Amino acid sequence: MQIAIVGFGITGAALAVLLSRRGLRVQLFEQAPNVGPVGAGILLQPAGQEVLAALGLLDSALQQAERIAEVRVRTHRHHPLVRIRYDEWQAGQCAYGLHRGRLFEVLRQALDDRVQVHLNTRVKRCLTCNANAIIMDAQGNEHGPFDWVFGCDGGGSTLRRNSALPFHEYRYSCGALWHIGHTNRVRGQLFQVTKGTQRLCGLLPTGDGECSFFWGATADEVAAIRADFTGWKTEALRLFPESGDILHALQSPDELIFTTWRHLSLPQVVSGRLLLLGDAAFASSPHLGQGVNLGLLDAWMYDQALASTNDLSAAAEQYAQIRQQQRRFYAHLTYLLSPFFQSTIKGWGTLRDIGLPLLCATPPFRRQMVSVLTGLRKNWWGGTMKL
Ligand SMILES: Cc1cc2nc3c(=O)[nH]c(=O)nc-3n(C[C@H](O)[C@H](O)[C@H](O)COP(=O)(O)OP(=O)(O)OC[C@H]3O[C@@H](n4cnc5c(N)ncnc54)[C@H](O)[C@@H]3O)c2cc1C
């Protein structure tokens, strides 16, 4: 069996490990000329931990990571907004802050010689013909035939755009500047500061004093920050003194990287012999900290469907049926919550600052919040997944 995976991100890498372990020959296509330890801090939630543990890779992934026991958010007036602990859901439970690049390296090192990697190959489309699929790259070269193609090419997926699958995409006007620095001021927690809905910034420790700093901003604000970097640093220090070590060490706006988000709604994920997974099918804003975790779960659940059906096509159909429920739940919830944290709707910030502390004071609500954070929540009614 010949398999093509397009996109060597976290989802594509995890899927390649799983499918090659089933004895399938995998060709992995990546547009970047080099892949390596890029990115910033990610939150490895209990869902992602379970997938990595099942792959036997959790210990390696956690070699440099920070145990995150709680999530804290305060307002610009230093009023507590959220403080929830992972062990309120289950004793001993936690998340880990780690560098995305380290997780990627662990997955890459787990690939065996059944996986052939083609770097610098931007795939444009997938064509299904009878029982096979062929992929075309941007240079006009054909690759294949393949028994199945997996589109793991991220939120901007070219395979999705060039397929017959209908989808709706919403591009947020806001995003975040991020930077990896060093500080010990915040340990063992994801710490965030808000000011209305205009400002959301935070620190995520990722082990050994390394820490990801992020500053929510629109493209226009980023231009203003680049124009008056010193003025921005003064403003940032006033709002977020906990990030002082990182801000003092920042020399130039070029050390800050800007990312924006999008929200996708995709009723179907299978087209011919193509299945979309990860951000290619389900991208959303990162406010619930789930991107990597749900991508790992996608790969794991397809592999489980394949184990039970022993047929690539039947597994894709089964995966599409069982995966949509959880994916829709997280997508809808993120879409509903995001404007309360980053948007131009000012009144929502006041509503959040009044309502959230009251809700957080009730233990059943806190448990609901933690169960969402774990990445294992199945739906609105509270069921959680077991791997
Ligand atoms: C470089 C990078 C850094 C990131 N850093 C962070 C971070 O710091 N924190 C965080 O929370 N999330 C980060 N993310 C996002 C996070 O990794 C994803 O939300 C999550 O892991 C789901 O990943 P994915 O594999 O589905 O998609 P992605 O991680 O987006 O991976 C998609 C891969 O497909 C490749 N690709 C895209 N189009 C094509 C094409 N046409 N042909 C071939 N290859 C293609 C991309 O180059 C990329 O390697 C980052 C993603 C990337 C690509």
The ligand as an SDF file (V2000), in Angstrom:
LIG
                    3D

 53 58  0  0  0  0  0  0  0  0999 V2000
    6.1250   26.5210   11.5150 C   0  0  0  0  0  0  0  0  0  0  0  0
    4.9360   26.3890   12.4450 C   0  0  0  0  0  0  0  0  0  0  0  0
    5.0420   26.8900   13.7470 C   0  0  0  0  0  0  0  0  0  0  0  0
    3.9600   26.7950   14.6200 C   0  0  0  0  0  0  0  0  0  0  0  0
    4.0970   27.2690   15.8820 N   0  0  0  0  0  0  0  0  0  0  0  0
    3.1020   27.1390   16.7590 C   0  0  0  0  0  0  0  0  0  0  0  0
    3.2500   27.5880   18.0860 C   0  0  0  0  0  0  0  0  0  0  0  0
    4.2810   28.1100   18.4390 O   0  0  0  0  0  0  0  0  0  0  0  0
    2.2280   27.4410   18.9730 N   0  0  0  0  0  0  0  0  0  0  0  0
    1.0400   26.8490   18.5810 C   0  0  0  0  0  0  0  0  0  0  0  0
    0.1310   26.7000   19.4150 O   0  0  0  0  0  0  0  0  0  0  0  0
    0.8670   26.4120   17.3230 N   0  0  0  0  0  0  0  0  0  0  0  0
    1.8560   26.5410   16.4110 C   0  0  0  0  0  0  0  0  0  0  0  0
    1.7010   26.1150   15.1310 N   0  0  0  0  0  0  0  0  0  0  0  0
    0.4040   25.5440   14.7760 C   0  0  0  0  0  0  0  0  0  0  0  0
    0.2290   24.1770   15.3380 C   0  0  0  0  0  0  0  0  0  0  0  0
    1.4050   23.4230   15.1100 O   0  0  0  0  0  0  0  0  0  0  0  0
   -0.9820   23.5840   14.6450 C   0  0  0  0  0  0  0  0  0  0  0  0
   -2.1380   24.3350   14.9800 O   0  0  0  0  0  0  0  0  0  0  0  0
   -1.2610   22.1560   15.0670 C   0  0  0  0  0  0  0  0  0  0  0  0
   -0.0930   21.4640   15.3650 O   0  0  0  0  0  0  0  0  0  0  0  0
   -1.9740   21.4000   13.9450 C   0  0  0  0  0  0  0  0  0  0  0  0
   -0.9860   21.2320   13.0060 O   0  0  0  0  0  0  0  0  0  0  0  0
   -1.1330   20.6930   11.5540 P   0  0  0  0  0  0  0  0  0  0  0  0
   -0.0310   19.7140   11.3810 O   0  0  0  0  0  0  0  0  0  0  0  0
   -2.5190   20.2370   11.2730 O   0  0  0  0  0  0  0  0  0  0  0  0
   -0.8710   21.9880   10.6700 O   0  0  0  0  0  0  0  0  0  0  0  0
    0.4640   22.8450   10.5960 P   0  0  0  0  0  0  0  0  0  0  0  0
    1.1940   22.8290   11.8670 O   0  0  0  0  0  0  0  0  0  0  0  0
    0.0640   24.1580   10.0280 O   0  0  0  0  0  0  0  0  0  0  0  0
    1.3650   22.0640    9.5250 O   0  0  0  0  0  0  0  0  0  0  0  0
    1.0570   22.0660    8.1460 C   0  0  0  0  0  0  0  0  0  0  0  0
    2.3190   21.7160    7.3730 C   0  0  0  0  0  0  0  0  0  0  0  0
    1.9650   21.5850    5.9890 O   0  0  0  0  0  0  0  0  0  0  0  0
    2.9040   22.3020    5.1850 C   0  0  0  0  0  0  0  0  0  0  0  0
    2.1960   22.7070    3.9560 N   0  0  0  0  0  0  0  0  0  0  0  0
    1.2460   23.6650    3.8370 C   0  0  0  0  0  0  0  0  0  0  0  0
    0.7940   23.7150    2.5780 N   0  0  0  0  0  0  0  0  0  0  0  0
    1.4790   22.7660    1.8690 C   0  0  0  0  0  0  0  0  0  0  0  0
    1.4420   22.3320    0.5310 C   0  0  0  0  0  0  0  0  0  0  0  0
    0.6080   22.8820   -0.3580 N   0  0  0  0  0  0  0  0  0  0  0  0
    2.2690   21.3310    0.1420 N   0  0  0  0  0  0  0  0  0  0  0  0
    3.1250   20.7480    1.0420 C   0  0  0  0  0  0  0  0  0  0  0  0
    3.2020   21.1340    2.3320 N   0  0  0  0  0  0  0  0  0  0  0  0
    2.3780   22.1130    2.7490 C   0  0  0  0  0  0  0  0  0  0  0  0
    3.3110   23.4700    6.0770 C   0  0  0  0  0  0  0  0  0  0  0  0
    4.5410   24.0170    5.6630 O   0  0  0  0  0  0  0  0  0  0  0  0
    3.3800   22.7910    7.4420 C   0  0  0  0  0  0  0  0  0  0  0  0
    4.6340   22.1890    7.6650 O   0  0  0  0  0  0  0  0  0  0  0  0
    2.7300   26.1990   14.2020 C   0  0  0  0  0  0  0  0  0  0  0  0
    2.6450   25.6970   12.9000 C   0  0  0  0  0  0  0  0  0  0  0  0
    3.7200   25.7820   12.0140 C   0  0  0  0  0  0  0  0  0  0  0  0
    3.6080   25.2230   10.6030 C   0  0  0  0  0  0  0  0  0  0  0  0
  1  2  1  0
  2  3  1  0
  2 52  2  0
  3  4  2  0
  4  5  1  0
  4 50  1  0
  5  6  2  0
  6  7  1  0
  6 13  1  0
  7  8  2  0
  7  9  1  0
  9 10  1  0
 10 11  2  0
 10 12  1  0
 12 13  2  0
 13 14  1  0
 14 15  1  0
 14 50  1  0
 15 16  1  0
 16 17  1  0
 16 18  1  0
 18 19  1  0
 18 20  1  0
 20 21  1  0
 20 22  1  0
 22 23  1  0
 23 24  1  0
 24 25  2  0
 24 26  1  0
 24 27  1  0
 27 28  1  0
 28 29  2  0
 28 30  1  0
 28 31  1  0
 31 32  1  0
 32 33  1  0
 33 34  1  0
 33 48  1  0
 34 35  1  0
 35 36  1  0
 35 46  1  0
 36 37  1  0
 36 45  1  0
 37 38  2  0
 38 39  1  0
 39 40  1  0
 39 45  2  0
 40 41  1  0
 40 42  2  0
 42 43  1  0
 43 44  2  0
 44 45  1  0
 46 47  1  0
 46 48  1  0
 48 49  1  0
 50 51  2  0
 51 52  1  0
 52 53  1  0
M  END
$$$$
